[in-house]
Amino acid sequence: MLEELIKKMEDNIDSDDFEQIEEECIEKIEESDLGLNAVEPLIKLMERHPLADFGVPGAIVQFVEKYYKKGYEDILYQSIKRSPAMHTVWMLNRICNDKNSHDKFKKLLAETAERNDIDNAIAKSAKDFLGK
């Protein structure tokens, strides 16, 4: 079921109705009680579409951030190490803004800003968050 909902979002990622479809799919994911198990597949969706607009913050972010300090941040960390996306870098910055967050998140943001194997817009976004 999770795979079908992610596929539905992916198939409609460029449509004018994406935000509504995203919200409906996330609502069904919430109802399924998959919890933290749904976080990684949703973040991998963002990895596959690194420049897509998932909303501000968007239904996916609202869902996955419920698992902050319950494992979400480590899943996000690994995702950004693998393949940063505009939205995941923004989510990382939100973690960095927590004054109690671990230094490894700020270090990862700085590393991402210096990467040359990712889209320039994503590296620039990380630099902007760092105030560079």
C-alpha positions as CSV (number, residue, x, y, z in Angstrom):
1,M,0.0,0.0,0.0
2,L,2.8,2.5,0.9
3,E,4.5,1.8,-2.5
4,E,1.2,2.5,-4.3
5,L,0.7,5.8,-2.5
6,I,4.3,6.9,-3.2
7,K,3.8,5.9,-6.9
8,K,0.7,8.0,-7.0
9,M,2.5,11.0,-5.7
10,E,5.4,10.4,-8.0
11,D,3.2,10.0,-11.0
12,N,1.6,13.4,-10.2
13,I,4.6,15.3,-9.0
14,D,4.4,17.8,-11.8
15,S,0.7,18.2,-11.9
16,D,-1.3,21.2,-10.7
17,D,-3.1,18.9,-8.2
18,F,0.1,17.6,-6.6
19,E,-0.4,19.3,-3.3
20,Q,-3.9,17.9,-2.9
21,I,-2.8,14.4,-4.0
22,E,0.2,14.6,-1.6
23,E,-2.1,15.5,1.3
24,E,-4.5,12.7,0.5
25,C,-1.7,10.1,0.2
26,I,-0.1,11.2,3.5
27,E,-3.5,11.0,5.2
28,K,-3.8,7.4,4.1
29,I,-0.3,6.7,5.2
30,E,-1.1,8.1,8.6
31,E,-4.2,6.0,8.9
32,S,-2.1,2.9,8.0
33,D,-0.1,3.2,11.2
34,L,3.2,2.6,9.4
35,G,4.8,5.3,11.5
36,L,8.5,5.6,11.3
37,N,8.6,2.8,8.7
38,A,7.1,5.2,6.1
39,V,9.7,7.9,6.7
40,E,12.6,6.4,4.6
41,P,10.5,5.6,1.5
42,L,9.1,9.2,1.6
43,I,12.5,10.7,1.9
44,K,13.7,8.5,-1.0
45,L,10.9,10.0,-3.1
46,M,12.4,13.4,-2.4
47,E,15.8,12.0,-3.4
48,R,14.5,10.9,-6.8
49,H,13.1,14.4,-7.4
50,P,15.7,16.7,-6.0
51,L,14.3,19.9,-7.4
52,A,10.6,19.2,-6.9
53,D,8.4,21.5,-4.8
54,F,6.9,19.4,-2.0
55,G,5.3,22.4,-0.3
56,V,6.2,24.7,2.5
57,P,6.5,22.6,4.5
58,G,4.2,20.2,2.8
59,A,2.3,17.1,3.9
60,I,5.4,14.8,3.7
61,V,7.5,17.1,5.9
62,Q,4.7,17.5,8.4
63,F,4.4,13.7,8.6
64,V,8.1,12.8,8.8
65,E,8.9,15.5,11.4
66,K,6.5,13.8,13.8
67,Y,9.3,11.3,14.2
68,Y,12.0,13.9,15.1
69,K,14.1,12.5,17.9
70,K,12.5,9.1,17.2
71,G,14.8,8.2,14.3
72,Y,13.7,10.5,11.5
73,E,16.8,12.7,11.7
74,D,19.2,9.8,11.2
75,I,17.2,8.7,8.1
76,L,17.4,12.2,6.8
77,Y,21.1,12.4,7.6
78,Q,21.8,9.2,5.5
79,S,19.6,10.5,2.7
80,I,21.6,13.8,2.4
81,K,24.9,11.9,2.5
82,R,23.6,9.8,-0.4
83,S,21.7,12.3,-2.5
84,P,20.7,15.7,-1.2
85,A,17.6,17.3,-2.5
86,M,16.3,20.9,-2.2
87,H,13.7,19.8,0.3
88,T,15.8,17.5,2.3
89,V,18.5,20.2,2.7
90,W,15.8,22.6,3.9
91,M,14.6,19.9,6.4
92,L,18.2,19.5,7.6
93,N,18.4,23.2,8.2
94,R,15.3,22.9,10.3
95,I,17.1,20.4,12.5
96,C,20.2,22.6,12.7
97,N,18.0,25.4,14.0
98,D,17.2,23.3,17.1
99,K,19.8,24.6,19.5
100,N,19.9,21.1,21.0
101,S,20.7,19.3,17.7
102,H,23.9,17.3,17.4
103,D,26.8,19.1,15.6
104,K,26.9,16.4,13.0
105,F,23.9,18.0,11.3
106,K,25.6,21.4,11.0
107,K,28.7,19.7,9.7
108,L,26.6,17.8,7.1
109,L,25.0,21.1,6.0
110,A,28.5,22.6,5.6
111,E,29.7,19.5,3.6
112,T,26.6,19.7,1.4
113,A,27.3,23.3,0.6
114,E,30.7,22.4,-0.7
115,R,29.7,19.4,-2.8
116,N,30.2,19.6,-6.6
117,D,28.5,16.4,-7.5
118,I,25.0,17.7,-6.9
119,D,22.8,20.3,-8.6
120,N,24.2,23.8,-8.1
121,A,20.9,25.0,-6.7
122,I,21.0,22.4,-3.9
123,A,24.6,23.3,-2.9
124,K,23.6,27.0,-3.1
125,S,20.6,26.4,-0.8
126,A,22.9,24.8,1.8
127,K,25.3,27.8,1.5
128,D,22.4,30.2,1.9
129,F,21.3,28.4,5.1
130,L,24.9,28.8,6.4
131,G,24.9,32.5,5.6
132,K,27.7,32.1,3.0
